[in-house]
Amino acid sequence: MGELAVAPAASGAAEHTAAPLLHITYYTDPLCSWSWAFEPQWRRLRYELGDQLGWRYCMGGMIPDWQHFSDPLNDVSRPMQMGPQWYQVSALSGMPLNDAIWFTNPPDSSYPACLAVKAAEQQGAAVGECYLRRLRRAVMVEGRNIAAQAVLLAAGEETPGLDPARLRRDLESEQTRETFRNDLKEVRWRQIGRFPTLILRHHAGKSIIIVGYRPYEVLHEAIGALAPELELRPPLPKPADALTAYVRHWGEVTTREAAELMDGDRDVAMRELAALATAGVVRRVEVAQVRQPLWAAN
């Protein structure tokens, strides 16, 4: 079923604690733009619930290849049709997306990236999650083809805490392939047809499923109905302090992710982040072909 991770500490690292009150199984795919769009809500939820929450990722294998992929809901069956969808996802969610890859160097499958995430998870759930985030940034923001093994291995070199040599070995291991096969079986058995999909389970046995991209309020309401005893991390009174703590917690955030912490107020987030950059607390990271900067902790 995969290793269960719990509450991230600095830079999104997971630490194991006893019996979280709520478990979430997150069905996703490294090439899923809606999952990338969902990162602001997902990160805020994790940050606010802390060690009351446990989770694991199940890789969905969204695109076996283009001969066997069709998304009738969005009228996508060819790589070039994915570009306009990514543009729409970016416009609706506010997350940066570089859609040029679908016209210049389109990935021919999401299976290699899914398999690489399962290989990275052999080094621990926290490492696997950091690697998944690095793959998402590589393709969604930097326009790199994560179906290519060279890109997958390079992303391993760029992931803090990951052993690149072991990733290379584990990419070829039968254990990794079997773990990914089990993920695919679980997705089919549960009839998961859209990503992201979350199954929330209370430790007492109750559960709720959330399908597709949803605003934070939907997550908050679902958790309130499922586990009203959970306590959210109280926000720091000053936006600058709150954003400083948040960027340091995750290591790097997009402007949209920072704005989510400010209840969606992008102007406040931009103003405070710019001031923090001037003060040397964070640094602005520019990425070619993407208008929205990323922000990293100094």
Secondary structure by P-SEA (a helix, b strand, c coil): cccccccccccbbbbbbccccbbbbbbbccccaaaaaaaaaaaaaaaaacccccbbbbbcccccccccccccccccccaaaaaaaaaaaaaacccccccccccccccccaaaaaaaaaaaacccaaaaaaaaaaaaaaccccccccccaaaaaaaaaacccccaaaaaaaaacaaaaaaaaaaaaaaaaaccccccbbbbbccccccccccccccaaaaaaaaaacccccccccccccaaaaaaaaaaacccccaaaaaaaaccaaaaaaaaaaaaaaaccbbbbbbccccbbbbbcc
